[in-house]
């Protein structure tokens, strides 16, 4: 399967902006330089499967939503009262999102999930 990095980049930017996060926030969460996040979003650099998994948890969406056209907005919206979020704050959010994604997956397996 070939992944179009321009689609991935566009989706990452859309998801990041939809959550009101800056590239610096995402870079801190991933433990990388902001310029790398910028290159991901512009489609200049390929992204590893590990980072895609981390970003899917942060944005609370399956990886498939990041790598296919028209990702739209995050699956679950949330709001922050703080405006100085660092990587550790976003890691905590990602853990909670991962729990929500796992529950959604289990609901789909049992047929209890509403169609999204």
N, C-alpha and C positions, 0 to 999 in steps of 0.2 A: 504494500500500500504506500503510495506516495502522498506526502502531506504538502499542501501548498502553504508555504510560510507566509505569503501575503495574506491569506485568509486567517491563519493563526494570529498573525500580528494585528490585523484589524479587529478580530474578536477579542484579543487580550486588551487592546486599548478600549474597546467598547465596554467590556466587563469592568475594567479598572475605573473608568470614568463614571460608569453607572453606580459604582459603590463610593464614589467621591474620594478615591485614593489617588495620590500622585505616584509618579514613577519611583520617586525616592522611597515611598512607603513599601512598594512592592519589592524594590531592590533590597531594602533592609530585611524584609520577611524572607526573601530567598537567600540572603547572604551574599549578594553579588553587587557589582557596581551599577549605578543608575544608567550608565551608558549601555550596559548589556541589555537592560530592560528596554531601552530605547531602540536598540538594534533588533530585539525580538519583535517589537511592535511595528517596526518598519519592514519586517520580513528579511532583513539583512543577514540574520544569524538563525541557524536551526536551534531548536530547543530540545533538551533531553527529555526522555520519558519521565524521569524523576521530577524534573521541574514542572512538567505538565500536570503530573499528579498533585504536586503541592499547590499549583495554581487552581486546579479544579476544586480542591478543598477550600482554598481561600475564597473563591468566587461561588462556592456551593453549587457547582454544576458538574455533570459528568465530563470526562475528557473529550468525549465525542462531540460535545457542544462547543468545545474550543476549536476543534480541528475541522469542523464543517461550516459551510457558509451560514450567515445569518444567525449568529449566536444570540443576539439580542441582549437582554439584561440578565443579571444574576437570577438564579432560580428562587432564592429567598432574599428578600430585601431586608436590610437592617440599617439602623441609624446609630451614629455615635454622638455622644455629647462632648467627647474630647476631640481636639483638633491636632494633637501631637501624638499620633499613634506611631509606635516603633515596631520593629520586627517581632518582638516578644508579644506585644498586644495582638498582632495579626496572627501569630502562631496559635494563640489561645482561640481566636475566632475560627481559624481553620480547623482546630480540633472539634469544636462544636459543630461546625458545618459538616465535617466528616461523619459525625454521629447522625446528623439529619440525613445525609446522603445514604448512609448505610440503612437507616430505617426506611427510606423511600425505596431502596432496592429490595429490602425484605418484603415490604408491602406489595411491590410489583410481583415478586415471586409467589406470594400467597393469593394474589388477585384482589387485595384490599385497597390498592392505590387508585385514587381518582385519576382519570386521564389528564395529563398536563399538556 
